[in-house]
Amino acid sequence: MKKVVNEPVQEKIDERYEELNNKYLRSLAYYQNLEKQTACWREDFVKFANQGLITKLLEILDDLEKAYEHLSDEGLKIIIDKLKNILKNTGLEEISVEGAQFDPALMEAVQIEPGETEHGVAKVLQKGYILNGKVIRPAKVVVSQKLVS
C-alpha cells in the first residue's frame, strides 16, 4: 500500500484522533450519566409532588381522629378510613412508635418523663408519617427515662 502522508504528519493525525476520540467517549459517558440522573430526579418528583398537599391533609386527619375520640360516630370513622386509604395509596405510611425505643430519625421528643424503660416511647402526642420512604412528619412523643435511685 502506498503512503499518502509522511510519518510526522500521520503521527499528528493519530494523536489528534485519539484526543478527539477520548473527548467523545467522555462526553458520551457524561450524557449517559445525566440521563440516569434526570430519570431519578423525575421519579423523585413524581413520588413527592403531592407532599405539601398530603402534609396539609394530615392536619385534617388529626382533627378528624380527635373528633372521633370524643364522638365515636361510625360515619366519621368511615370518612377517616377512606381518607387513610387514599393517603396510603399515594405511598403514605404511619410511623409505628408505640412502645418502641426513641429513634431521632423517626421521632421528635417533646417531653421526658420518669418511666420503667430508658429512652422508650411513653406516649405519642402526634402521629408521624413516611411518604415513599421519606419522613415527612416525625412522630411527636414523650420519652421515658429511668430514675436513678
GUNU-947193 format. One record per residue: residue in one letter; x, y, z of N, C-alpha, C, CB in turn. Coordinates in Angstrom, 2 decimals, decimal comma. Glycine has a CB too. Example, Ala and Ser with C-alpha at 12.3 -4.5 7.8 and 13.67 -1.06 7.14 Angstrom:
2
+------+---------+---------+---------+---------+---------+---------+---------+---------+---------+---------+---------+---------+
! resn !     n.x !     n.y !     n.z !    ca.x !    ca.y !    ca.z !     c.x !     c.y !     c.z !    cb.x !    cb.y !    cb.z !
+------+---------+---------+---------+---------+---------+---------+---------+---------+---------+---------+---------+---------+
!    A !   13,19 !   -5,69 !    7,80 !   12,30 !   -4,50 !    7,80 !   13,20 !   -3,30 !    7,80 !   11,31 !   -4,47 !    9,05 !
!    S !   12,85 !   -2,25 !    7,08 !   13,67 !   -1,06 !    7,14 !   12,90 !    0,03 !    7,87 !   14,08 !   -0,60 !    5,72 !
+------+---------+---------+---------+---------+---------+---------+---------+---------+---------+---------+---------+---------+
//
This chain:
149
+------+---------+---------+---------+---------+---------+---------+---------+---------+---------+---------+---------+---------+
! resn !     n.x !     n.y !     n.z !    ca.x !    ca.y !    ca.z !     c.x !     c.y !     c.z !    cb.x !    cb.y !    cb.z !
+------+---------+---------+---------+---------+---------+---------+---------+---------+---------+---------+---------+---------+
!    M !    0,83 !   -1,18 !    0,00 !    0,00 !    0,00 !    0,00 !    0,88 !    1,24 !    0,00 !   -0,95 !    0,00 !    1,20 !
!    K !    0,47 !    2,21 !   -0,70 !    1,24 !    3,42 !   -0,90 !    0,96 !    4,42 !    0,21 !    0,93 !    4,04 !   -2,27 !
!    K !    2,00 !    5,06 !    0,75 !    1,86 !    6,08 !    1,79 !    1,28 !    7,35 !    1,18 !    3,22 !    6,37 !    2,48 !
!    V !    0,23 !    7,86 !    1,87 !   -0,41 !    9,08 !    1,38 !    0,22 !   10,30 !    2,04 !   -1,91 !    9,04 !    1,65 !
!    V !    0,53 !   10,19 !    3,37 !    1,15 !   11,29 !    4,09 !    2,44 !   10,82 !    4,72 !    0,20 !   11,86 !    5,16 !
!    N !    3,33 !   11,76 !    5,01 !    4,59 !   11,35 !    5,62 !    4,37 !   11,02 !    7,10 !    5,65 !   12,46 !    5,47 !
!    E !    5,35 !   10,38 !    7,67 !    5,23 !    9,83 !    9,03 !    4,98 !   10,89 !   10,10 !    6,47 !    9,08 !    9,37 !
!    P !    5,65 !   12,02 !   10,20 !    5,35 !   13,01 !   11,23 !    3,92 !   13,55 !   11,14 !    6,33 !   14,16 !   11,15 !
!    V !    3,43 !   13,72 !    9,95 !    2,05 !   14,21 !    9,79 !    1,06 !   13,13 !   10,24 !    1,78 !   14,60 !    8,30 !
!    Q !    1,35 !   11,87 !    9,90 !    0,47 !   10,77 !   10,31 !    0,43 !   10,65 !   11,84 !    0,96 !    9,43 !    9,68 !
!    E !    1,56 !   10,87 !   12,51 !    1,59 !   10,82 !   13,98 !    0,70 !   11,91 !   14,56 !    3,03 !   10,98 !   14,50 !
!    K !    0,77 !   13,12 !   13,99 !   -0,08 !   14,22 !   14,46 !   -1,55 !   13,90 !   14,23 !    0,30 !   15,53 !   13,73 !
!    I !   -1,87 !   13,30 !   13,10 !   -3,25 !   12,92 !   12,80 !   -3,73 !   11,87 !   13,82 !   -3,37 !   12,36 !   11,35 !
!    D !   -2,88 !   10,89 !   14,10 !   -3,23 !    9,84 !   15,07 !   -3,43 !   10,41 !   16,46 !   -2,14 !    8,76 !   15,10 !
!    E !   -2,55 !   11,35 !   16,88 !   -2,67 !   11,98 !   18,19 !   -3,98 !   12,77 !   18,29 !   -1,47 !   12,91 !   18,46 !
!    R !   -4,26 !   13,51 !   17,22 !   -5,49 !   14,33 !   17,21 !   -6,72 !   13,42 !   17,25 !   -5,54 !   15,24 !   15,95 !
!    Y !   -6,66 !   12,30 !   16,51 !   -7,75 !   11,33 !   16,51 !   -7,97 !   10,79 !   17,93 !   -7,46 !   10,17 !   15,53 !
!    E !   -6,90 !   10,40 !   18,60 !   -7,00 !    9,87 !   19,97 !   -7,59 !   10,91 !   20,91 !   -5,62 !    9,42 !   20,49 !
!    E !   -7,13 !   12,14 !   20,78 !   -7,63 !   13,23 !   21,63 !   -9,13 !   13,44 !   21,41 !   -6,86 !   14,55 !   21,33 !
!    L !   -9,56 !   13,51 !   20,17 !  -10,98 !   13,71 !   19,86 !  -11,82 !   12,50 !   20,26 !  -11,16 !   13,99 !   18,36 !
!    N !  -11,28 !   11,31 !   20,07 !  -12,00 !   10,10 !   20,45 !  -12,19 !   10,05 !   21,98 !  -11,23 !    8,84 !   19,97 !
!    N !  -11,17 !   10,42 !   22,75 !  -11,29 !   10,45 !   24,22 !  -12,33 !   11,48 !   24,66 !   -9,92 !   10,76 !   24,86 !
!    K !  -12,31 !   12,66 !   24,01 !  -13,31 !   13,68 !   24,34 !  -14,72 !   13,16 !   24,03 !  -13,03 !   14,98 !   23,56 !
!    Y !  -14,86 !   12,49 !   22,91 !  -16,16 !   11,94 !   22,54 !  -16,61 !   10,91 !   23,58 !  -16,09 !   11,30 !   21,13 !
!    L !  -15,74 !   10,01 !   23,97 !  -16,11 !    8,97 !   24,94 !  -16,47 !    9,57 !   26,29 !  -14,95 !    7,97 !   25,10 !
!    R !  -15,72 !   10,59 !   26,73 !  -16,04 !   11,27 !   28,00 !  -17,39 !   11,98 !   27,89 !  -14,93 !   12,28 !   28,38 !
!    S !  -17,63 !   12,63 !   26,78 !  -18,91 !   13,33 !   26,58 !  -20,07 !   12,34 !   26,56 !  -18,89 !   14,14 !   25,27 !
!    L !  -19,87 !   11,22 !   25,90 !  -20,91 !   10,19 !   25,86 !  -21,20 !    9,65 !   27,26 !  -20,49 !    9,04 !   24,93 !
!    A !  -20,16 !    9,39 !   28,04 !  -20,35 !    8,90 !   29,41 !  -21,07 !    9,95 !   30,26 !  -18,99 !    8,53 !   30,05 !
!    Y !  -20,69 !   11,22 !   30,11 !  -21,34 !   12,31 !   30,84 !  -22,82 !   12,37 !   30,48 !  -20,65 !   13,66 !   30,54 !
!    Y !  -23,12 !   12,26 !   29,20 !  -24,50 !   12,32 !   28,73 !  -25,32 !   11,15 !   29,30 !  -24,55 !   12,31 !   27,20 !
!    Q !  -24,75 !    9,96 !   29,29 !  -25,46 !    8,79 !   29,81 !  -25,71 !    8,93 !   31,31 !  -24,66 !    7,50 !   29,52 !
!    N !  -24,74 !    9,44 !   32,04 !  -24,93 !    9,68 !   33,48 !  -26,00 !   10,73 !   33,72 !  -23,61 !   10,13 !   34,14 !
!    L !  -26,01 !   11,77 !   32,90 !  -27,01 !   12,83 !   33,01 !  -28,41 !   12,27 !   32,75 !  -26,70 !   13,98 !   32,04 !
!    E !  -28,53 !   11,39 !   31,78 !  -29,83 !   10,74 !   31,50 !  -30,30 !    9,95 !   32,72 !  -29,72 !    9,80 !   30,27 !
!    K !  -29,40 !    9,20 !   33,35 !  -29,75 !    8,41 !   34,54 !  -30,18 !    9,32 !   35,69 !  -28,57 !    7,52 !   34,97 !
!    Q !  -29,41 !   10,41 !   35,90 !  -29,76 !   11,36 !   36,97 !  -31,11 !   12,00 !   36,73 !  -28,68 !   12,44 !   37,09 !
!    T !  -31,36 !   12,38 !   35,49 !  -32,63 !   13,01 !   35,15 !  -33,79 !   12,05 !   35,38 !  -32,63 !   13,48 !   33,69 !
!    A !  -33,60 !   10,79 !   35,06 !  -34,64 !    9,79 !   35,30 !  -34,91 !    9,66 !   36,80 !  -34,23 !    8,43 !   34,71 !
!    C !  -33,85 !    9,67 !   37,62 !  -34,01 !    9,59 !   39,08 !  -34,72 !   10,84 !   39,60 !  -32,63 !    9,42 !   39,78 !
!    W !  -34,33 !   12,01 !   39,12 !  -34,97 !   13,26 !   39,56 !  -36,45 !   13,26 !   39,19 !  -34,26 !   14,48 !   38,92 !
!    R !  -36,75 !   12,79 !   37,98 !  -38,14 !   12,74 !   37,53 !  -38,95 !   11,79 !   38,42 !  -38,21 !   12,29 !   36,04 !
!    E !  -38,36 !   10,64 !   38,73 !  -39,04 !    9,66 !   39,60 !  -39,29 !   10,24 !   40,99 !  -38,19 !    8,37 !   39,71 !
!    D !  -38,29 !   10,92 !   41,56 !  -38,46 !   11,56 !   42,87 !  -39,51 !   12,66 !   42,82 !  -37,13 !   12,13 !   43,36 !
!    F !  -39,54 !   13,41 !   41,74 !  -40,52 !   14,47 !   41,60 !  -41,93 !   13,89 !   41,63 !  -40,30 !   15,26 !   40,30 !
!    V !  -42,13 !   12,81 !   40,90 !  -43,44 !   12,18 !   40,85 !  -43,81 !   11,62 !   42,23 !  -43,47 !   11,05 !   39,80 !
!    K !  -42,84 !   11,01 !   42,92 !  -43,11 !   10,42 !   44,24 !  -43,50 !   11,48 !   45,27 !  -41,88 !    9,66 !   44,73 !
!    F !  -42,87 !   12,64 !   45,21 !  -43,05 !   13,63 !   46,26 !  -43,77 !   14,90 !   45,80 !  -41,71 !   13,99 !   46,84 !
!    A !  -44,37 !   14,87 !   44,62 !  -45,04 !   16,06 !   44,09 !  -46,20 !   16,50 !   44,98 !  -45,55 !   15,78 !   42,69 !
!    N !  -46,87 !   15,55 !   45,61 !  -48,04 !   15,86 !   46,43 !  -47,71 !   16,02 !   47,91 !  -49,07 !   14,79 !   46,27 !
!    Q !  -46,45 !   16,09 !   48,27 !  -46,06 !   16,13 !   49,68 !  -46,70 !   17,30 !   50,43 !  -44,55 !   16,23 !   49,79 !
!    G !  -46,74 !   18,47 !   49,83 !  -47,32 !   19,63 !   50,51 !  -48,80 !   19,43 !   50,79 !  -47,13 !   20,88 !   49,67 !
!    L !  -49,52 !   18,92 !   49,79 !  -50,95 !   18,66 !   49,96 !  -51,18 !   17,57 !   51,00 !  -51,59 !   18,26 !   48,62 !
!    I !  -50,39 !   16,52 !   50,95 !  -50,55 !   15,42 !   51,91 !  -50,29 !   15,91 !   53,32 !  -49,60 !   14,26 !   51,56 !
!    T !  -49,28 !   16,75 !   53,51 !  -48,97 !   17,29 !   54,83 !  -50,16 !   18,08 !   55,38 !  -47,72 !   18,19 !   54,78 !
!    K !  -50,81 !   18,86 !   54,53 !  -51,99 !   19,62 !   54,96 !  -53,16 !   18,69 !   55,26 !  -52,39 !   20,64 !   53,88 !
!    L !  -53,32 !   17,63 !   54,47 !  -54,39 !   16,67 !   54,73 !  -54,17 !   15,92 !   56,05 !  -54,49 !   15,68 !   53,57 !
!    L !  -52,91 !   15,75 !   56,44 !  -52,62 !   15,09 !   57,72 !  -53,16 !   15,90 !   58,89 !  -51,10 !   14,87 !   57,88 !
!    E !  -53,12 !   17,22 !   58,77 !  -53,69 !   18,07 !   59,82 !  -55,19 !   17,82 !   59,94 !  -53,41 !   19,57 !   59,53 !
!    I !  -55,87 !   17,68 !   58,81 !  -57,31 !   17,40 !   58,81 !  -57,56 !   16,01 !   59,38 !  -57,90 !   17,51 !   57,39 !
!    L !  -56,73 !   15,04 !   59,00 !  -56,86 !   13,68 !   59,54 !  -56,71 !   13,69 !   61,05 !  -55,82 !   12,74 !   58,91 !
!    D !  -55,74 !   14,44 !   61,56 !  -55,56 !   14,54 !   63,01 !  -56,82 !   15,08 !   63,67 !  -54,35 !   15,45 !   63,35 !
!    D !  -57,39 !   16,13 !   63,09 !  -58,61 !   16,73 !   63,65 !  -59,78 !   15,75 !   63,61 !  -58,98 !   18,01 !   62,88 !
!    L !  -59,92 !   15,01 !   62,51 !  -61,00 !   14,03 !   62,41 !  -60,83 !   12,92 !   63,45 !  -61,03 !   13,42 !   60,99 !
!    E !  -59,59 !   12,47 !   63,66 !  -59,35 !   11,42 !   64,66 !  -59,63 !   11,92 !   66,07 !  -57,91 !   10,91 !   64,56 !
!    K !  -59,29 !   13,17 !   66,36 !  -59,61 !   13,75 !   67,68 !  -61,12 !   13,84 !   67,86 !  -58,96 !   15,14 !   67,84 !
!    A !  -61,81 !   14,26 !   66,82 !  -63,27 !   14,35 !   66,89 !  -63,88 !   12,97 !   67,12 !  -63,85 !   14,98 !   65,61 !
!    Y !  -63,33 !   11,94 !   66,46 !  -63,85 !   10,58 !   66,63 !  -63,65 !   10,08 !   68,06 !  -63,18 !    9,63 !   65,64 !
!    E !  -62,52 !   10,43 !   68,67 !  -62,27 !   10,02 !   70,06 !  -63,36 !   10,54 !   70,98 !  -60,89 !   10,55 !   70,54 !
!    H !  -63,88 !   11,72 !   70,71 !  -64,90 !   12,33 !   71,58 !  -66,32 !   11,94 !   71,17 !  -64,76 !   13,84 !   71,56 !
!    L !  -66,55 !   11,70 !   69,87 !  -67,92 !   11,46 !   69,40 !  -68,24 !    9,98 !   69,16 !  -68,15 !   12,21 !   68,13 !
!    S !  -67,22 !    9,20 !   68,78 !  -67,40 !    7,78 !   68,43 !  -68,51 !    7,58 !   67,41 !  -67,71 !    6,97 !   69,69 !
!    D !  -68,57 !    8,43 !   66,41 !  -69,57 !    8,36 !   65,35 !  -69,07 !    7,45 !   64,23 !  -69,90 !    9,78 !   64,79 !
!    E !  -69,89 !    6,45 !   63,86 !  -69,48 !    5,49 !   62,83 !  -69,31 !    6,15 !   61,47 !  -70,50 !    4,36 !   62,73 !
!    G !  -70,13 !    7,15 !   61,15 !  -69,98 !    7,88 !   59,88 !  -68,64 !    8,57 !   59,80 !  -71,10 !    8,90 !   59,72 !
!    L !  -68,23 !    9,14 !   60,91 !  -66,92 !    9,80 !   60,97 !  -65,79 !    8,79 !   60,82 !  -66,77 !   10,56 !   62,30 !
!    K !  -65,98 !    7,60 !   61,41 !  -64,97 !    6,53 !   61,30 !  -64,81 !    6,10 !   59,84 !  -65,36 !    5,31 !   62,18 !
!    I !  -65,92 !    6,03 !   59,11 !  -65,87 !    5,64 !   57,69 !  -65,10 !    6,69 !   56,89 !  -67,30 !    5,47 !   57,12 !
!    I !  -65,34 !    7,96 !   57,17 !  -64,63 !    9,04 !   56,47 !  -63,13 !    8,98 !   56,77 !  -65,19 !   10,42 !   56,88 !
!    I !  -62,78 !    8,74 !   58,03 !  -61,37 !    8,63 !   58,43 !  -60,71 !    7,48 !   57,69 !  -61,24 !    8,43 !   59,96 !
!    D !  -61,38 !    6,33 !   57,64 !  -60,82 !    5,16 !   56,96 !  -60,64 !    5,41 !   55,46 !  -61,72 !    3,94 !   57,18 !
!    K !  -61,60 !    6,08 !   54,83 !  -61,48 !    6,41 !   53,40 !  -60,29 !    7,32 !   53,16 !  -62,77 !    7,09 !   52,88 !
!    L !  -60,15 !    8,35 !   54,00 !  -59,03 !    9,27 !   53,86 !  -57,70 !    8,55 !   54,05 !  -59,15 !   10,43 !   54,85 !
!    K !  -57,64 !    7,67 !   55,05 !  -56,41 !    6,90 !   55,29 !  -56,06 !    6,02 !   54,10 !  -56,54 !    6,05 !   56,56 !
!    N !  -57,06 !    5,38 !   53,49 !  -56,82 !    4,52 !   52,33 !  -56,33 !    5,33 !   51,13 !  -58,09 !    3,76 !   51,96 !
!    I !  -56,91 !    6,50 !   50,92 !  -56,46 !    7,36 !   49,82 !  -55,00 !    7,76 !   50,04 !  -57,36 !    8,62 !   49,70 !
!    L !  -54,67 !    8,16 !   51,25 !  -53,30 !    8,58 !   51,55 !  -52,33 !    7,39 !   51,46 !  -53,22 !    9,21 !   52,96 !
!    K !  -52,79 !    6,21 !   51,89 !  -51,94 !    5,01 !   51,80 !  -51,62 !    4,68 !   50,35 !  -52,63 !    3,81 !   52,48 !
!    N !  -52,59 !    4,88 !   49,46 !  -52,38 !    4,59 !   48,04 !  -51,41 !    5,57 !   47,38 !  -53,71 !    4,63 !   47,31 !
!    T !  -51,15 !    6,70 !   48,02 !  -50,16 !    7,64 !   47,48 !  -48,75 !    7,33 !   48,00 !  -50,54 !    9,08 !   47,85 !
!    G !  -48,64 !    6,30 !   48,87 !  -47,33 !    5,90 !   49,40 !  -47,11 !    6,35 !   50,83 !  -46,24 !    6,46 !   48,54 !
!    L !  -48,16 !    6,78 !   51,51 !  -48,03 !    7,26 !   52,89 !  -48,15 !    6,10 !   53,87 !  -49,11 !    8,33 !   53,20 !
!    E !  -47,26 !    6,08 !   54,87 !  -47,29 !    5,07 !   55,92 !  -47,21 !    5,77 !   57,27 !  -46,12 !    4,05 !   55,76 !
!    E !  -47,94 !    5,24 !   58,22 !  -47,88 !    5,77 !   59,58 !  -46,65 !    5,17 !   60,27 !  -49,19 !    5,43 !   60,39 !
!    I !  -45,93 !    6,00 !   61,01 !  -44,76 !    5,53 !   61,75 !  -45,26 !    4,87 !   63,03 !  -43,75 !    6,71 !   62,08 !
!    S !  -44,91 !    3,60 !   63,20 !  -45,34 !    2,85 !   64,39 !  -44,31 !    3,07 !   65,50 !  -45,50 !    1,32 !   64,07 !
!    V !  -44,74 !    3,77 !   66,56 !  -43,78 !    4,12 !   67,62 !  -44,23 !    3,69 !   69,01 !  -43,55 !    5,60 !   67,61 !
!    E !  -45,46 !    3,29 !   69,17 !  -45,98 !    2,93 !   70,49 !  -45,15 !    1,79 !   71,10 !  -47,47 !    2,52 !   70,39 !
!    G !  -44,56 !    2,06 !   72,26 !  -43,76 !    1,06 !   72,97 !  -42,37 !    0,82 !   72,41 !  -44,48 !   -0,22 !   72,98 !
!    A !  -41,97 !    1,57 !   71,41 !  -40,65 !    1,40 !   70,79 !  -39,59 !    2,23 !   71,50 !  -40,70 !    1,78 !   69,29 !
!    Q !  -38,36 !    2,01 !   71,16 !  -37,26 !    2,83 !   71,64 !  -37,25 !    4,13 !   70,84 !  -35,89 !    2,08 !   71,51 !
!    F !  -36,84 !    5,21 !   71,47 !  -36,79 !    6,50 !   70,81 !  -35,79 !    6,46 !   69,65 !  -36,42 !    7,61 !   71,81 !
!    D !  -36,24 !    6,90 !   68,48 !  -35,41 !    6,96 !   67,29 !  -35,50 !    8,38 !   66,73 !  -35,85 !    5,89 !   66,22 !
!    P !  -34,42 !    9,17 !   66,86 !  -34,47 !   10,57 !   66,40 !  -34,68 !   10,72 !   64,90 !  -33,20 !   11,26 !   66,79 !
!    A !  -34,47 !    9,67 !   64,12 !  -34,71 !    9,75 !   62,69 !  -36,20 !    9,71 !   62,37 !  -33,99 !    8,61 !   61,97 !
!    L !  -36,99 !    9,15 !   63,29 !  -38,43 !    8,99 !   63,05 !  -39,29 !    9,78 !   64,03 !  -38,80 !    7,54 !   63,12 !
!    M !  -38,67 !   10,24 !   65,12 !  -39,46 !   10,85 !   66,19 !  -38,85 !   12,16 !   66,67 !  -39,59 !    9,88 !   67,36 !
!    E !  -39,70 !   12,96 !   67,28 !  -39,27 !   14,21 !   67,90 !  -39,69 !   14,13 !   69,36 !  -39,90 !   15,48 !   67,18 !
!    A !  -38,71 !   14,19 !   70,25 !  -39,00 !   14,13 !   71,68 !  -39,49 !   15,50 !   72,14 !  -37,74 !   13,68 !   72,49 !
!    V !  -40,71 !   15,52 !   72,67 !  -41,30 !   16,77 !   73,11 !  -41,17 !   16,91 !   74,62 !  -42,78 !   16,83 !   72,69 !
!    Q !  -41,11 !   15,78 !   75,30 !  -41,08 !   15,79 !   76,76 !  -40,41 !   14,51 !   77,24 !  -42,51 !   15,93 !   77,36 !
!    I !  -39,83 !   14,59 !   78,46 !  -39,24 !   13,42 !   79,10 !  -39,96 !   13,23 !   80,43 !  -37,68 !   13,59 !   79,31 !
!    E !  -40,31 !   11,96 !   80,71 !  -40,96 !   11,68 !   81,99 !  -40,37 !   10,41 !   82,58 !  -42,50 !   11,53 !   81,81 !
!    P !  -40,43 !   10,28 !   83,90 !  -39,90 !    9,07 !   84,52 !  -40,70 !    7,84 !   84,09 !  -39,93 !    9,21 !   86,05 !
!    G !  -40,00 !    6,74 !   83,91 !  -40,68 !    5,52 !   83,48 !  -39,87 !    4,29 !   83,76 !  -40,99 !    5,60 !   82,01 !
!    E !  -40,37 !    3,16 !   83,30 !  -39,75 !    1,86 !   83,52 !  -38,57 !    1,61 !   82,58 !  -40,78 !    0,76 !   83,34 !
!    T !  -38,67 !    2,10 !   81,36 !  -37,62 !    1,84 !   80,38 !  -36,83 !    3,11 !   80,07 !  -38,22 !    1,27 !   79,08 !
!    E !  -35,59 !    2,91 !   79,70 !  -34,71 !    4,02 !   79,33 !  -34,90 !    4,34 !   77,85 !  -33,22 !    3,67 !   79,64 !
!    H !  -35,25 !    5,55 !   77,56 !  -35,42 !    6,04 !   76,18 !  -36,52 !    5,32 !   75,41 !  -34,12 !    5,91 !   75,44 !
!    G !  -37,53 !    4,86 !   76,11 !  -38,68 !    4,25 !   75,44 !  -39,75 !    5,31 !   75,17 !  -39,27 !    3,10 !   76,30 !
!    V !  -40,61 !    5,03 !   74,23 !  -41,71 !    5,94 !   73,93 !  -42,82 !    5,67 !   74,95 !  -42,22 !    5,77 !   72,45 !
!    A !  -43,10 !    6,65 !   75,78 !  -44,12 !    6,51 !   76,80 !  -45,50 !    6,89 !   76,26 !  -43,79 !    7,36 !   78,01 !
!    K !  -45,53 !    7,88 !   75,37 !  -46,81 !    8,37 !   74,87 !  -46,59 !    9,04 !   73,52 !  -47,46 !    9,36 !   75,88 !
!    V !  -47,55 !    8,88 !   72,61 !  -47,50 !    9,53 !   71,30 !  -48,43 !   10,74 !   71,34 !  -47,91 !    8,53 !   70,14 !
!    L !  -47,86 !   11,92 !   71,13 !  -48,65 !   13,14 !   71,13 !  -49,19 !   13,46 !   69,74 !  -47,83 !   14,31 !   71,65 !
!    Q !  -48,41 !   13,14 !   68,71 !  -48,84 !   13,34 !   67,33 !  -48,23 !   12,25 !   66,48 !  -48,44 !   14,76 !   66,80 !
!    K !  -49,05 !   11,61 !   65,66 !  -48,56 !   10,54 !   64,79 !  -47,58 !   11,10 !   63,77 !  -49,74 !    9,84 !   64,06 !
!    G !  -46,63 !   10,24 !   63,40 !  -45,67 !   10,60 !   62,36 !  -45,95 !    9,81 !   61,11 !  -44,23 !   10,36 !   62,84 !
!    Y !  -45,45 !   10,32 !   59,97 !  -45,73 !    9,67 !   58,69 !  -44,51 !    9,66 !   57,79 !  -46,89 !   10,37 !   58,00 !
!    I !  -44,45 !    8,61 !   56,96 !  -43,41 !    8,43 !   55,95 !  -44,10 !    8,40 !   54,59 !  -42,57 !    7,11 !   56,20 !
!    L !  -43,57 !    9,18 !   53,64 !  -44,10 !    9,19 !   52,28 !  -43,04 !    8,61 !   51,35 !  -44,50 !   10,62 !   51,83 !
!    N !  -43,33 !    7,44 !   50,78 !  -42,41 !    6,77 !   49,86 !  -41,00 !    6,66 !   50,42 !  -42,37 !    7,51 !   48,53 !
!    G !  -40,90 !    6,26 !   51,69 !  -39,60 !    6,04 !   52,32 !  -38,96 !    7,27 !   52,94 !  -38,68 !    5,48 !   51,33 !
!    K !  -39,60 !    8,43 !   52,85 !  -39,05 !    9,68 !   53,38 !  -39,95 !   10,19 !   54,50 !  -38,91 !   10,75 !   52,26 !
!    V !  -39,34 !   10,51 !   55,65 !  -40,12 !   11,03 !   56,77 !  -40,60 !   12,44 !   56,41 !  -39,28 !   11,05 !   58,08 !
!    I !  -41,93 !   12,61 !   56,35 !  -42,47 !   13,94 !   56,05 !  -42,98 !   14,61 !   57,32 !  -43,59 !   13,85 !   55,02 !
!    R !  -43,23 !   13,80 !   58,35 !  -43,61 !   14,37 !   59,64 !  -43,19 !   13,39 !   60,72 !  -45,16 !   14,66 !   59,70 !
!    P !  -42,19 !   13,76 !   61,55 !  -41,79 !   12,86 !   62,63 !  -42,88 !   12,77 !   63,69 !  -40,45 !   13,32 !   63,26 !
!    A !  -42,94 !   11,64 !   64,35 !  -43,90 !   11,47 !   65,43 !  -43,44 !   12,30 !   66,63 !  -44,06 !    9,96 !   65,82 !
!    K !  -44,36 !   13,01 !   67,25 !  -44,04 !   13,78 !   68,47 !  -44,38 !   12,90 !   69,65 !  -44,82 !   15,16 !   68,54 !
!    V !  -43,36 !   12,63 !   70,47 !  -43,53 !   11,64 !   71,53 !  -43,02 !   12,15 !   72,88 !  -42,80 !   10,36 !   71,16 !
!    V !  -43,50 !   11,49 !   73,92 !  -42,97 !   11,66 !   75,27 !  -42,06 !   10,47 !   75,50 !  -44,13 !   11,75 !   76,37 !
!    V !  -40,84 !   10,74 !   75,94 !  -39,83 !    9,69 !   76,12 !  -39,68 !    9,40 !   77,61 !  -38,45 !   10,11 !   75,51 !
!    S !  -39,61 !    8,11 !   77,94 !  -39,43 !    7,73 !   79,33 !  -37,95 !    7,63 !   79,66 !  -40,14 !    6,41 !   79,62 !
!    Q !  -37,65 !    7,89 !   80,92 !  -36,27 !    7,84 !   81,38 !  -36,29 !    7,24 !   82,79 !  -35,59 !    9,26 !   81,37 !
!    K !  -35,44 !    6,24 !   83,02 !  -35,37 !    5,61 !   84,35 !  -34,81 !    6,62 !   85,35 !  -34,49 !    4,32 !   84,31 !
!    L !  -35,40 !    6,58 !   86,51 !  -34,91 !    7,43 !   87,58 !  -33,74 !    6,74 !   88,28 !  -36,03 !    7,75 !   88,59 !
!    V !  -32,72 !    7,50 !   88,59 !  -31,57 !    6,97 !   89,29 !  -31,88 !    7,02 !   90,78 !  -30,27 !    7,76 !   88,95 !
!    S !  -31,76 !    5,86 !   91,46 !  -32,08 !    5,84 !   92,89 !  -30,84 !    5,97 !   93,74 !  -32,81 !    4,57 !   93,25 !
+------+---------+---------+---------+---------+---------+---------+---------+---------+---------+---------+---------+---------+
//
